[in-house]
Amino acid sequence: MSYNWFHHLAKRKLVVKTKRKGFHKGMRVSSAFGYSFDFSDYRQYELGDDPRRIDWNVYARTEKLYIKRFLDEQEISVVVYLDSTTSMTLDEKKWEFAKLLAAAFGFIALNNEDRFTFLPVGEHWNTPPLERKGSSFSKNIVDHICELPKEKENSTDFSKNMEKRFIPMRDLTIIITDAWEPIDQIATLFQRIAPRVKEVRFLHILGKEEIAPPYERDVQLVDSEQNTTVNVSMSNTVVEKYKNRLHQHIKRLEVLCRRYKIHYLQVVEGENLHKFFLQTCIKHGWLE
């Protein structure tokens, strides 16, 4: 998919229900107070800020760069956690699709002058979070995420590793994962991060073969994260049992998200991204 596709998202914004007063320059109008361009105060210039907001009179007096802040303008802080464990990366198509989803959310945030943070989450990821602000970084973020490599070793325990890399008190937290781990581990993650977040979106991504296994006869199934195998005689009965267990897992996941006031959405690898973002996400109040 070419980079040009992302321009379909250029006029979209991430929706947040949390009301807060805006202090940093953004492209959103706060409903808190003030009229457009009501002056508030100054803050020191940061990488990614619009240079047109620099007050050169202040610079002439202090030789430091400051920008003007306005009462009714706000930005939001957005963080995306991308599951990079082996269950996500072993299926090349699912992994590439997941990276496109993460990159698209980053593009939308940066294009609206919001602050964006990206963290791949796996057992062996120890790189610092990638943090950017400003539309000038939108293409850079897309390239960085889409080119993200797999971990070299088997990686497990997304929930435990996300908790280790968790950044609290962001306005919007987006979790992208296939959720192939016990519900109790996900429940523990939600329990520990829920008091420390403002708004969470849980994007559950599944591969096509995970939805409808194409296997027949005797096969050897491999646990991609634990590196264990089991021989199974595939039949319609076995496939139906698997589908029922997957259905129950998804239902428990949805109930868990409701309990912790987390917005749940499911997407299947290969789904039309244009439709997903411009129809599904808008319908469910994730975008406007």
Secondary structure, DSSP 8 states (H G I E B T S, - for coil): --GGGGGGGTT--B---------S--SEE-SSS--TT-EEEEEE--TTS-GGGB-HHHHHHHSS-EEEEETTEE--EEEEEEE-SHHHHSSHHHHHHHHHHHHHHHHHHHHTT-EEEEEEESTT-----EEEESGGGHHHHHHHHHT----SS----HHHHHHHH---S-SEEEEEE---S-HHHHHHHHHHHGGG-S-EEEEEEE-HHHHS----EEEEEEETTTTEEEEEEE-HHHHHHHHHHHHHHHHHHHHHHHHTT-EEEEEETT--HHHIIIIIHHHTTSB-
